[in-house]
């Protein structure tokens, strides 16, 4: 049985940075890890990529050959990957014995709450390779500074959870930068625990763009609360990696001190 993460989220939410930091963290604590890039538009990878979808298909080639835009091209690439799932499975099989898997997916959110191709890719891998995968859905913490955007993030998170039907963790990324976005209307727990959303209504009414959609927003908030599924954990991936480095050095120093004591 092999475990891993399906890393998803809107563009700019920090998926690639997360995969880079998490792979470093896992290596520092002694885990073998493989990062699988399934984003055909991600051509500047900061991590060592074990499997890269660009070896199968490139977004730039699809856009040029089929006269598609970026969104249509990404849907095409996911369809192509699904039809060539054997390509991916054959490259994953040598890793199944002792690796933890990180799948870095594209940032096109429609792939994870509307289209079926990405979900079918994930489900085929789970079934055919006996994988145990958790979805890690990243949302930029700056959305908390705008009540309307925060409600949109909640709705996206809920839709994605219901669509993918995986074990699921919603993460507010870049939490170390949240203070730079301005003062929050409520304390951070309000946003992570998704507390009574009716308190947002006053702040939404201050925005003329939101005021005219007041009834719709109220109904959407009630849907989110009725499901009661969405909450967030916070993450500063760089701080996590630094903590792992410090812990490793402390253990190394301890082992060195013990070895010196034994020699004496």
Secondary structure, DSSP 8 states (H G I E B T S, - for coil): -EEEEEEEESTTSSHHHHHHHHHHHHHHTT-EEEEEE--TT----SS--SEEGGGT--HHHHHHHHT--HHHHHHHHHHHHHHTHHHHHHHHHTTTTTEEEEEE--S-THHHHT-SHHHHHHHHHHHHHTEEEEEEEEEEGGGGGSHHHHHHHHHHHHHHHHHH-SEEEEEEE-GGGGGGG---SS-HHHHHTT--GGGGHHHHHTSHHHHTTHHHHHHHHHHHHHH-----EE--HHHHHHHHHHHHHHHHHHHHHHHHHHH-
